[in-house]
Amino acid sequence: MEGQPIVVKRVKKVIHGSHGGAWKVAFADFVTALMAFFMVMWLTSSSTPEQKAAISRYFNDPYGMGTNKSAGEGPGGSSSNVIPSTGNIGASTSVIQMDAAHENPDTPETSSLNEISKEQEKKTLEELKDELKNEVQASQSLAPFKDQLLIDITPEGLRIQIVDKENRPMFALGSPTLETYSRNILRELAGTIAKVPNRVSITGHTDATPFLTSGDYSNWELSSDRANAARRELTQGGLPEDKIARVVGLSDSMPLDKTNPLNPINRRINLIVMTKEAEAAALKSESNTISPSKI
């Protein structure tokens, strides 16, 4: 044993590089980019041609160099001034003006967006018209009066005319008191009209038969009172009060049958689910009428 050689075994340790997480960061970036790509593809496929055109115009001229812009105005109609040069300091000093249509009503982008909005609103009113017509056909309380419910689209919006018929008037003779079936008609219509965000105009009309009672009460007062009676029934039926834009009595000034002013069909209540444009025009007209400078 003493003559045997002593063998010393040395183990050399090889230090490997650390296993870091850099690949995870790169993979996360890749997945994020991929998700963004698919989002862009989805938005592109679901956009209308008008929306695509508006987006294209914006990215072709993001700083608005191709259109006349006022000083201090940035991309897309935003303001580059944090503090306005004039006006109340306490007023809003938001850098970006969200209402580009108000600031730049004549830009191509704004015109395109306005057209898209109008088309969408028109589509909504057309769908409401179809829904109302289907409801009239299907409802046991409305179907008997379908020939007294005239529904159409006008420049002002969706118009619903509830007209009188011989031996079946909406109101008691010479009175703003609604018949029971008229109350039911208005209450049923209210629930459907309330589904859209548009506001409603209510107008009362009479025929040319003169009001026979003495005093100052005339067809003008009668038509106004009947319009307000219709308003009350609509709110009872579920139409919010703040959705009513105006209530007007027009007497016999706008007959439905112009050839026969005494025709019962001229006695009617008109409900107009107004477009935003018609509502703005009506409010502007009324504000001009009661302007303090004209009093």
C-alpha positions as CSV (number, residue, x, y, z in Angstrom):
1,M,0.0,0.0,0.0
2,E,2.8,2.3,0.8
3,G,4.2,1.9,-2.7
4,Q,1.0,2.8,-4.5
5,P,0.9,6.3,-6.1
6,I,-1.6,8.8,-4.6
7,V,-4.0,10.1,-7.3
8,V,-5.4,13.6,-6.7
9,K,-8.6,14.3,-8.8
10,R,-9.2,18.0,-9.4
11,V,-12.7,19.0,-10.6
12,K,-12.8,22.2,-12.7
13,K,-16.1,24.1,-12.4
14,V,-17.3,25.8,-15.6
15,I,-19.3,28.9,-14.9
16,H,-22.2,29.2,-17.4
17,G,-23.8,32.5,-18.3
18,S,-26.8,33.5,-16.3
19,H,-30.3,32.6,-17.7
20,G,-31.8,36.1,-17.9
21,G,-35.4,37.2,-18.8
22,A,-34.6,39.4,-21.8
23,W,-36.4,37.1,-24.1
24,K,-39.6,37.6,-22.2
25,V,-39.4,41.3,-22.7
26,A,-38.9,40.8,-26.5
27,F,-41.7,38.3,-26.6
28,A,-44.1,40.7,-24.8
29,D,-43.2,43.4,-27.2
30,F,-43.9,41.1,-30.1
31,V,-47.3,40.0,-28.7
32,T,-48.3,43.7,-28.0
33,A,-47.4,44.6,-31.6
34,L,-49.3,41.7,-32.9
35,M,-52.4,42.6,-30.9
36,A,-52.2,46.2,-32.1
37,F,-51.9,44.9,-35.7
38,F,-55.1,42.8,-35.4
39,M,-56.9,45.8,-33.7
40,V,-56.0,47.9,-36.7
41,M,-57.2,45.2,-39.1
42,W,-60.5,44.9,-37.2
43,L,-61.1,48.6,-37.2
44,T,-60.2,48.9,-40.9
45,S,-62.7,46.2,-41.8
46,S,-65.5,47.6,-39.7
47,S,-65.1,51.3,-40.7
48,T,-67.3,52.8,-43.4
49,P,-65.8,54.3,-46.6
50,E,-66.5,57.8,-45.2
51,Q,-64.7,57.1,-42.0
52,K,-61.7,55.7,-43.8
53,A,-61.6,58.8,-46.0
54,A,-61.6,61.1,-43.0
55,I,-58.8,59.1,-41.3
56,S,-56.8,59.1,-44.5
57,R,-57.1,62.8,-44.8
58,Y,-56.0,63.4,-41.2
59,F,-52.8,61.3,-41.5
60,N,-52.0,62.8,-44.9
61,D,-52.1,66.3,-43.4
62,P,-51.9,65.8,-39.6
63,Y,-50.8,69.4,-38.9
64,G,-53.4,70.9,-41.0
65,M,-51.0,72.6,-43.4
66,G,-53.4,72.1,-46.3
67,T,-56.2,74.0,-44.6
68,N,-56.4,77.5,-43.2
69,K,-56.1,77.4,-39.4
70,S,-56.0,80.2,-36.9
71,A,-52.8,81.0,-35.1
72,G,-52.1,78.7,-32.1
73,E,-54.1,75.8,-33.6
74,G,-52.4,72.4,-33.6
75,P,-53.2,69.0,-35.2
76,G,-56.8,68.1,-35.7
77,G,-58.0,71.5,-34.6
78,S,-56.4,71.4,-31.2
79,S,-55.0,74.5,-29.5
80,S,-51.3,74.8,-28.9
81,N,-51.8,77.5,-26.3
82,V,-52.1,76.3,-22.8
83,I,-53.5,79.7,-21.5
84,P,-55.8,81.6,-23.8
85,S,-54.6,85.1,-24.7
86,T,-58.0,86.6,-23.8
87,G,-61.0,85.8,-21.8
88,N,-61.7,84.7,-18.2
89,I,-58.8,82.9,-16.5
90,G,-61.3,80.8,-14.6
91,A,-62.7,79.4,-17.9
92,S,-61.5,76.1,-19.4
93,T,-57.9,76.1,-20.5
94,S,-57.9,72.7,-22.0
95,V,-55.2,72.2,-24.5
96,I,-57.2,70.0,-26.8
97,Q,-60.5,71.3,-28.1
98,M,-62.7,68.2,-28.3
99,D,-65.4,69.9,-30.3
100,A,-63.6,70.1,-33.6
101,A,-66.8,70.5,-35.5
102,H,-67.6,73.7,-33.6
103,E,-64.1,75.2,-34.0
104,N,-63.6,74.2,-37.7
105,P,-67.0,73.8,-39.3
106,D,-65.6,74.0,-42.8
107,T,-62.8,71.5,-42.7
108,P,-63.1,68.3,-44.9
109,E,-62.7,66.2,-41.8
110,T,-65.6,67.9,-40.0
111,S,-67.8,67.8,-43.0
112,S,-67.2,64.1,-43.4
113,L,-67.9,63.4,-39.7
114,N,-71.1,65.5,-39.9
115,E,-72.3,63.5,-42.9
116,I,-71.6,60.2,-41.0
117,S,-73.5,61.5,-38.0
118,K,-76.5,62.5,-40.1
119,E,-76.5,59.2,-41.9
120,Q,-76.5,57.3,-38.6
121,E,-79.3,59.5,-37.2
122,K,-81.3,58.9,-40.4
123,K,-80.8,55.2,-40.0
124,T,-81.9,55.3,-36.4
125,L,-85.1,57.2,-37.3
126,E,-85.9,54.8,-40.1
127,E,-85.5,51.9,-37.7
128,L,-87.8,53.7,-35.2
129,K,-90.4,54.2,-38.0
130,D,-90.4,50.5,-38.8
131,E,-90.6,49.6,-35.1
132,L,-93.6,51.9,-34.6
133,K,-95.4,50.6,-37.7
134,N,-94.9,47.0,-36.5
135,E,-96.1,47.9,-33.1
136,V,-99.2,49.5,-34.5
137,Q,-100.0,46.3,-36.5
138,A,-99.3,44.0,-33.5
139,S,-100.9,46.0,-30.6
140,Q,-104.5,45.2,-29.8
141,S,-105.0,48.7,-28.6
142,L,-103.3,50.4,-31.5
143,A,-104.4,48.3,-34.5
144,P,-108.0,49.5,-34.6
145,F,-106.7,53.1,-35.0
146,K,-103.9,52.4,-37.6
147,D,-105.8,54.5,-40.2
148,Q,-105.5,57.5,-37.8
149,L,-101.8,57.1,-37.2
150,L,-99.7,58.5,-40.1
151,I,-96.0,57.9,-39.7
152,D,-93.4,59.3,-42.1
153,I,-89.9,60.8,-42.3
154,T,-89.7,64.6,-42.9
155,P,-86.6,67.0,-43.0
156,E,-87.3,67.7,-39.4
157,G,-87.3,64.1,-38.3
158,L,-89.7,61.2,-37.8
159,R,-93.3,62.6,-37.8
160,I,-96.2,60.8,-36.1
161,Q,-99.6,62.3,-36.9
162,I,-102.6,61.2,-34.8
163,V,-105.6,62.5,-36.7
164,D,-109.3,62.7,-36.0
165,K,-111.8,60.6,-37.9
166,E,-115.5,61.1,-38.4
167,N,-117.3,59.7,-35.3
168,R,-114.0,58.9,-33.7
169,P,-112.3,62.1,-32.5
170,M,-109.2,62.2,-30.3
171,F,-110.7,64.9,-28.0
172,A,-114.1,65.7,-26.7
173,L,-115.9,68.3,-28.9
174,G,-114.4,71.8,-28.4
175,S,-112.4,70.5,-25.4
176,P,-108.8,69.6,-24.6
177,T,-110.0,66.4,-22.8
178,L,-108.6,63.3,-24.4
179,E,-110.8,60.3,-25.1
180,T,-109.8,57.1,-23.3
181,Y,-108.5,55.4,-26.5
182,S,-106.4,58.5,-27.3
183,R,-104.7,58.3,-23.9
184,N,-103.9,54.7,-24.6
185,I,-102.4,55.5,-28.0
186,L,-100.2,58.2,-26.7
187,R,-99.0,56.1,-23.7
188,E,-98.1,53.2,-25.9
189,L,-96.2,55.4,-28.4
190,A,-94.3,57.0,-25.5
191,G,-92.4,53.9,-24.6
192,T,-91.1,53.3,-28.1
193,I,-90.2,57.0,-28.7
194,A,-88.2,57.1,-25.5
195,K,-85.8,54.5,-26.8
196,V,-84.0,57.0,-29.0
197,P,-82.0,60.0,-27.6
198,N,-83.7,62.6,-29.9
199,R,-86.1,65.2,-28.4
200,V,-89.7,65.5,-29.4
201,S,-91.8,68.4,-30.7
202,I,-95.6,68.4,-30.0
203,T,-98.0,70.5,-32.1
204,G,-101.8,70.7,-31.8
205,H,-104.0,71.5,-34.8
206,T,-107.7,72.2,-35.3
207,D,-109.9,72.5,-38.3
208,A,-111.4,75.8,-39.4
209,T,-114.6,75.4,-37.5
210,P,-114.9,78.6,-35.4
211,F,-114.9,78.3,-31.6
212,L,-118.5,79.1,-30.6
213,T,-118.1,80.0,-26.9
214,S,-117.9,83.6,-25.9
215,G,-114.7,85.3,-24.6
216,D,-111.1,85.2,-25.8
217,Y,-110.8,81.4,-26.0
218,S,-110.3,80.4,-29.6
219,N,-108.8,77.6,-31.7
220,W,-105.4,78.9,-30.9
221,E,-105.9,78.3,-27.2
222,L,-107.7,75.0,-27.9
223,S,-104.8,73.7,-30.0
224,S,-102.3,74.7,-27.4
225,D,-104.2,73.0,-24.6
226,R,-104.6,69.8,-26.7
227,A,-100.9,69.7,-27.4
228,N,-100.2,70.0,-23.6
229,A,-102.7,67.3,-22.9
230,A,-100.8,65.1,-25.3
231,R,-97.6,66.0,-23.6
232,R,-98.9,64.9,-20.2
233,E,-100.0,61.6,-21.5
234,L,-96.6,61.0,-23.2
235,T,-94.8,61.7,-19.9
236,Q,-97.3,59.4,-18.1
237,G,-96.4,56.7,-20.7
238,G,-92.6,56.9,-20.0
239,L,-91.3,59.7,-22.1
240,P,-88.9,61.8,-19.9
241,E,-89.9,65.4,-19.5
242,D,-86.5,66.7,-20.6
243,K,-87.0,64.9,-24.0
244,I,-89.8,67.3,-24.9
245,A,-88.3,70.2,-26.9
246,R,-91.4,72.3,-27.5
247,V,-95.2,72.3,-27.3
248,V,-97.0,74.5,-29.8
249,G,-100.6,75.2,-30.8
250,L,-101.1,76.1,-34.5
251,S,-104.9,76.4,-34.6
252,D,-106.1,75.8,-38.2
253,S,-103.0,77.6,-39.8
254,M,-101.6,74.3,-41.3
255,P,-104.4,72.1,-42.5
256,L,-103.6,68.6,-43.6
257,D,-106.4,68.7,-46.2
258,K,-105.9,72.2,-47.7
259,T,-108.8,71.7,-50.1
260,N,-111.3,71.2,-47.2
261,P,-110.4,73.2,-44.0
262,L,-113.4,71.6,-42.2
263,N,-112.2,68.0,-42.8
264,P,-111.9,66.2,-39.4
265,I,-108.4,65.0,-40.5
266,N,-107.2,68.5,-39.9
267,R,-107.8,68.1,-36.2
268,R,-104.7,66.3,-35.1
269,I,-101.7,66.1,-32.8
270,N,-98.3,66.0,-34.5
271,L,-95.3,64.3,-32.7
272,I,-91.9,64.9,-34.4
273,V,-88.9,63.0,-33.2
274,M,-86.5,65.8,-34.2
275,T,-83.1,65.5,-35.8
276,K,-80.3,67.2,-34.0
277,E,-80.1,69.8,-36.8
278,A,-83.8,70.5,-36.6
279,E,-83.7,70.8,-32.8
280,A,-80.8,73.2,-33.0
281,A,-82.6,75.3,-35.6
282,A,-85.8,75.4,-33.5
283,L,-83.9,76.4,-30.3
284,K,-82.0,79.1,-32.2
285,S,-85.2,80.5,-33.7
286,E,-86.9,80.6,-30.3
287,S,-83.8,82.2,-28.6
288,N,-83.8,84.9,-31.3
289,T,-87.5,85.5,-30.8
290,I,-87.0,86.2,-27.1
291,S,-83.6,88.0,-27.4
292,P,-83.3,90.8,-24.7
293,S,-82.2,93.2,-27.5
294,K,-85.6,92.7,-29.2
295,I,-87.7,93.3,-26.0
